Amino acid sequence: MRLLRIRIKVDTLKIDKSFVQERLTDSVNKSIIQSIISLAKTLEMSVVAEGVETFEQYTFLIEYRL
């Protein structure tokens, strides 16, 4: 049986709001966010972060050049 390979162009990674909202209290989420941003930079992709509701969340993301 032949497998159908579909190539989908992906140019943006999304950080779910659950990671952003819990970033201040969970070091694992902080590491996940940093990894997503690093991966996107390496692959020359853009990143979208959902659920940014506080100045602290915003400044954290800006520090990593989101």
C-alpha positions in Angstrom: 0.0 0.0 0.0 1.4 3.4 -1.0 1.5 6.1 1.6 0.3 9.5 0.6 2.8 12.1 1.7 1.4 15.6 2.0 3.7 18.5 2.6 2.2 21.3 4.5 4.1 24.6 4.7 4.3 25.7 8.3 5.7 29.1 8.9 4.3 30.0 12.4 4.4 28.2 15.8 1.8 29.0 18.4 2.4 29.1 22.1 -0.8 28.1 23.8 -2.3 30.4 26.4 -2.0 27.7 29.1 1.8 27.9 28.9 1.8 31.7 28.9 -0.6 32.0 31.8 1.3 29.6 34.0 4.8 30.8 33.1 5.2 32.8 36.3 4.5 29.8 38.5 5.9 26.9 36.6 9.5 26.6 35.5 8.7 23.8 33.1 6.3 26.0 31.2 9.0 28.7 31.1 11.5 26.2 29.6 8.9 25.0 27.0 8.2 28.6 25.9 12.0 29.3 25.6 12.4 26.1 23.5 9.5 27.0 21.2 11.0 30.5 20.6 14.4 29.0 20.0 13.1 26.4 17.6 11.2 29.1 15.7 14.3 31.3 15.4 16.4 28.4 14.2 13.8 27.4 11.5 13.2 31.1 10.6 9.6 30.9 11.7 7.3 33.4 13.4 5.8 32.8 16.8 2.4 33.7 18.2 1.7 33.7 21.9 -1.9 33.5 23.1 -3.3 34.6 26.4 -0.8 37.4 27.2 -2.7 39.3 29.8 -0.2 40.9 32.1 2.8 43.1 31.7 5.0 40.4 33.3 4.0 37.9 30.6 4.6 40.5 27.9 8.1 41.4 29.2 9.1 37.8 29.5 8.2 37.1 25.9 9.9 40.3 24.7 13.1 39.3 26.6 13.3 36.3 24.3 12.5 38.4 21.2 9.2 36.9 20.4 
